[in-house]
């Protein structure tokens, strides 16, 4: 196994699959140089992606893959594309066979298994991807007993990213992973939170502050 990322220089990876998940969300699967290669991204860190905006100018933006280093030979990005987003334009225009310039790892936080008794996570919209990365790494490590509590806020039910993957984690790790969805515009039959994430919701669905509790939040603008 070898690591593919370079923290100083951009390296190019080929897009081998692009799957449209909704009108403005797609999953991008990129190929690594060999089937035994890993991206080399520590848990809790992200990558920098470089592309071209609508004017042809270079743009660089951070993203967190939804895959782990245990997913050999590939890495995946779930991208929400905004109408005026500069990097969104690049991803919208990407076709299978195109290459993406990537550099990393980036970020100050690096998760160590068993570092905390519990992890409280607050995410909104596309901010779920770094939380999903950490949660999946914790839950799929049989020696890591950290409990994960996630509050995930969106506007509508259809906006929930990685819904199937999150429900799979809930089903497979019911004693270790708890998720509470909050919607600003919920459907008629809805038993989750409504409106914006409140102090009461956090107190009810996240662990109380303590020295062995980690809390993280990510609400993209």
HELIX and SHEET records of a PDB file:
HELIX    1   1 UNK A   86  UNK A   93  1                                   8    
HELIX    2   2 UNK A  125  UNK A  127  5                                   3    
HELIX    3   3 UNK A  128  UNK A  139  1                                  12    
HELIX    4   4 UNK A  157  UNK A  159  5                                   3    
HELIX    5   5 UNK A  163  UNK A  172  1                                  10    
HELIX    6   6 UNK A  199  UNK A  205  1                                   7    
SHEET    1   A 6 UNK A  58  UNK A  63  0                                        
SHEET    2   A 6 UNK A  46  UNK A  52 -1                                        
SHEET    3   A 6 UNK A  99  UNK A 106 -1                                        
SHEET    4   A 6 UNK A  11  UNK A  22 -1                                        
SHEET    5   A 6 UNK A  25  UNK A  31 -1                                        
SHEET    6   A 6 UNK A  74  UNK A  80 -1                                        
SHEET    1   B 5 UNK A 193  UNK A 194  0                                        
SHEET    2   B 5 UNK A 177  UNK A 183  1                                        
SHEET    3   B 5 UNK A 147  UNK A 154  1                                        
SHEET    4   B 5 UNK A 118  UNK A 124  1                                        
SHEET    5   B 5 UNK A 213  UNK A 219  1                                        
END                                                                             
